[in-house]
Amino acid sequence: MGSVIRLTILLVMATVALAQTATSRITGTVGDASGALVPGAMVTAKNEDTGVTYTQMTTEAGLYGFPSLPVGIYTITVALPGFKTANKTGNILEVNTPLVINMKLEVGGITETVSIAAEADVLQTSNAVIRPEA
């Protein structure tokens, strides 16, 4: 009888230990300056202590969620072409204490770089003869 009670207590303790995981979740929305929700934005959660990153895109409704992240301090970064990249640092994620982090994107200019490389004709300074082009 005593061994059955000990086994029952051991199983209960094991179940309680498994239920206490060191994770939580971060969820939120991504919107623009007008308040409209933004679909298709790339959201990254980076654990500032370990450097591990988790990435996903916002849904059609502008929602994102990281359902099971290890506890720690996170930086949330949101990027989308045509908008400035948004960052929020120092988000402390604690066990079973979910965070809601709503982000706003500001319109940014499209950056284009045009490189032109041309070779100039060498100027003949030793004589005044004009040569026809070949």
Secondary structure, 3 states (H helix, E strand, C coil): CHHHHHHHHHHHHHHHHHHCCCEEEEEEEEEECCCCECCCCEEEEEECCCCCEEEEECCCCCEEEEEEEECEEEEEEEECCCECCEEEEEEEEECCECEECCEEECECCCCCCCCCCCCCCCCCCCCCCCCCCC
